[in-house]
Amino acid sequence: MTTTAQLRNRYAQATVSTASPATLLTMLYDRLSKDLLNAEQAVVNRDVPAAHSNLVHAQAIITELASTLDIDAWAGGEQLLAIYEFCLQELFQANIHKDAARVHSVREIIEPLREAWHQAAHATGDQP
């Protein structure tokens, strides 16, 4: 018998495996944004396990973004890598100290990047 969770997982796997690189990038940014919002709320609510889980997942996404970034592909590559590294350090410290202000500051950095990548994907026709 197939459960709803199994169907959701199959759908997610199919979506990821058939997505364009631009769509995958925007999906990562969307999930990163969600993780940061959830982490900030969890820290404020003193839900340590949820804060930790969301912060660790956000760090994993930023690590993936940084590791797949081709810094030689465009003039801003090195600066974007520096932003990712800064965000990773801030999230690491936010997790240690359960600091909502640090999570919020990373959200303020990530949200404009998220929007810019969505606009770029849309402009190239990779997203509706």
Residue pairs with C-beta under 8 A, 6 or more apart in sequence:
16 24
16 27
19 27
20 126
21 126
22 117
22 120
22 121
22 124
22 126
22 127
23 121
23 126
23 127
25 65
25 117
25 121
26 114
26 117
26 118
26 121
26 127
28 61
28 64
28 65
29 110
29 113
29 114
29 117
29 118
30 114
31 57
31 61
32 58
32 61
32 62
32 65
32 110
32 114
33 107
33 110
33 111
33 114
35 54
35 55
35 57
35 58
35 61
36 54
36 58
36 103
36 106
36 107
36 110
37 107
38 50
38 54
39 50
39 51
39 54
39 55
39 58
39 94
39 103
40 100
40 103
40 104
40 107
42 48
42 50
42 51
42 54
43 51
43 94
43 98
43 99
43 100
43 103
44 100
46 98
48 98
51 95
51 98
52 95
55 91
55 94
55 95
55 103
56 95
58 91
58 106
59 88
59 91
59 92
59 95
62 84
62 87
62 88
62 91
63 88
65 84
66 81
66 84
66 85
66 88
69 77
69 80
69 81
69 84
70 77
71 77
71 78
71 80
71 81
80 113
83 109
83 113
86 109
87 106
87 109
87 110
90 102
90 103
90 105
90 106
91 102
91 103
91 106
93 99
93 102
94 100
94 102
94 103
94 106
118 127
121 127
122 128
